[in-house]
Amino acid sequence: MGIELNFGVMNILVIGSGGREHTLTWKMAQSGRCDKLFVAPGNAGTAEIAENVDLSVTDFEGIKKLVLEKDIQLVVVGPEVPLVAGIVDFFKADAKLKKVGIIGPDSKGALLEGSKDFSKDFMMKYGVPSAFSKTFTKETLEEGKTYIENQKGPYVLKADGLAAGKGVIITEDVNEAKNTLHEMLAEAKFGDASSKVLIEQYLEGIELSVFVLTDGKNYVILPEAKDYKRIGEGDTGLNTGGMGAVSPVPFADEAYLKKVEEKVVKPTLEGLQKEGIHYVGFIFIGLMNNNGEPSVIEYNVRMGDPETQVVFPRIQTDVVRLFKAAAEGKLDKIKLKVSPNTAVTTVTVAGGYPEAYKKGHKMEIPVSTKDKLVFHAGTTQKEEQIVTNGGRVMAFTGMAKTLNAAVKKSQSMARKVKYNGKYFRKDIGQDLLALIQK
């Protein structure tokens, strides 16, 4: 378990309201070092294990008041929006808050996700393997269209800023690529997020994600995962925030993960230090595995959703100890223990998602067990009834010794939940099963 760190029980705040935040809350609630847990704003799932507080994730003054009133000593920031907006800077600049441990980078570190243009320049500067790209603005739109005409498809277009996981468009059609560029730049398809657009070289291979927790100097590599972004089976249709996930990833063996550590993780952390960024928190590294070689698709500055729902159930180390060590610069004192079991998550969504959908449908939810875990994403309590309150509604994680058994457990729970318009992908993990069986 590593060297014992000196701290007692504490009050903890989780910021966010999705499946990721329910999972983090669920995991921390298991720790003997956790006294009271608060979630702002939380969902119907977090309400069962913690106290929800009706605060926006960017209401920094409201969060300050809560932290001081409830004597909160550790804050875990779930989503990217408050990080990019500078919640960590706000804490560090306040005499009453600066001693509170906070998991998340400051606004400069958060640019790794907040600006694709910044992160691409960062990768180039510090030799992190990634696809070649060029950035265009409204003023250089025609130049961008000409650039597309001179490239070979498929074409990858990325909004520079935050677009809730939906700002990446991949198409094989040259005219569709040009029209999409026009929509993003001239018509602000993603608002300010697409005031700049990156046109990127398409990478062949299989995607996966590697997650790092760092204290600014030391780091631990958490279990890797693969997610399923598109709404339709066989990875078809529109991009979503994520329809499911699997951990571990069968093709990510020890040799491959060692390459990721040497070629990606170490240069990334060294680059942050050289930039003068004291980065405390998660780095989510989206990777393409092309014949055993890693290439970075993107960075995120928080845990993934729904990847958290497969990564954290596999972590056996006390995560409150882990987070406290990260906040205090003592991650080198922690030994991470991970279950060898497989975790598979299936996300159930609202009818119509990721486009227009309705909220407020009554729900019947199956009971969570040790190896069939229930995580709320877009839910809320209305009087005595739990109702739908988002596009991605629930995440069901199956745990088992084999991928096949974990898939069956996860899918069986997704079938059992009841609400109007429910939809889920029935092929989560099937591509990896086919890979194993080859």
Secondary structure as UniProt FT lines:
FT   STRAND          10..16
FT   HELIX           19..29
FT   TURN            32..33
FT   STRAND          34..41
FT   TURN            44..45
FT   HELIX           46..48
FT   STRAND          51..52
FT   TURN            57..58
FT   HELIX           60..69
FT   TURN            70..71
FT   STRAND          72..77
FT   HELIX           80..84
FT   TURN            85..86
FT   HELIX           87..93
FT   TURN            95..99
FT   STRAND          101..103
FT   TURN            107..110
FT   HELIX           111..114
FT   HELIX           116..125
FT   TURN            126..127
FT   STRAND          133..137
FT   HELIX           138..140
FT   HELIX           141..149
FT   STRAND          155..159
FT   TURN            164..165
FT   STRAND          168..171
FT   HELIX           174..185
FT   TURN            189..190
FT   HELIX           191..194
FT   STRAND          196..200
FT   STRAND          206..214
FT   STRAND          219..227
FT   STRAND          230..232
FT   TURN            233..235
FT   STRAND          236..239
FT   STRAND          244..247
FT   TURN            250..251
FT   HELIX           254..260
FT   HELIX           261..265
FT   HELIX           266..274
FT   TURN            275..276
FT   STRAND          281..290
FT   TURN            291..292
FT   STRAND          293..300
FT   TURN            305..307
FT   HELIX           308..311
FT   HELIX           312..314
FT   HELIX           319..327
FT   TURN            328..329
FT   HELIX           331..333
FT   STRAND          342..349
FT   TURN            351..354
FT   STRAND          372..376
FT   STRAND          379..382
FT   TURN            383..384
FT   STRAND          385..388
FT   STRAND          392..400
FT   HELIX           403..416
FT   TURN            420..421
FT   TURN            426..429
FT   HELIX           430..437
//
